[in-house]
Amino acid sequence: MMVTVVARPHTAVVDGVDVDLVAAAVRDCLAVADLVAGPPSGAATYLPGRRIDGIAVAAGTVRIQVRSRWQPATELATQIRSATRVVAPLHRVEVIVADIEDPPPIRRFHGPDGLEERTP
């Protein structure tokens, strides 16, 4: 008889929250460019053999630090809170914007009357 043992990868559960699921949910938000560690909050989760930047879980709170796309901050926070509500429903969510990507380039063209028009 042959027995195969499949080792489970290290789980990333901290205070009842699967940090990998939170990271995936946040990265799926259209207003999020990426998760980031470092200033101002230094949010990161340290696990055996790896680190998940931009997420820290402690005392019923999930702190999420991101680099935002060029979007209103209220839209960013709403997207992140909606995404994390599914994977961390019992935790308070703090959103920290550490950086913002450059705005999209302005495209210039001449309208029918010959005047220059700009579109974001």
Residue, then its C-alpha position, 0 to 999 in steps of 0.5 A: m500500500m502506498v500513501t501520498v501525503v500532500a503538505r498544505p502550504h503555510t496558511a496565512v490566517v491572522d486573527g481569523v483573517d486569511v491575508d492571502l485572500v484579502a490581498a487578492a481581493v484588494r488587488d482585484c479592485l480597479a482603483v488599486a495599483d498595488l499593495v505597498a509596505g513602508p511609510p506611512s504605516g509600514a503595513a505588512t504581514y510576516l509569515p514563515g518564509r514570506r511577507i505580504d506587503g500592505i496588509a496588517v491584521a491586529a485587534g479586529t482591524v485590517r489595515i490596508q496600504v495601497r498605491s492608488r490609481w488616479q481615482p477619487a479616494t472615496e471610490l478607492a475606499t469603497q471598492i476596498r471595503s466592499a472587496t474585503r467585507v467578503v473575506a474579513p466580515l467581522h473586522r474593521v478596515e482601515v485604508i491608507v493611500a501611500d502613493i498615487e499613480d501619475p494621472p493618465p496623459i491628456r489627449r489633445f485634438h482639434g474639435p470641429d470648430g478648430l479649437e483645441e479640446r482636451t480629454p482626460 
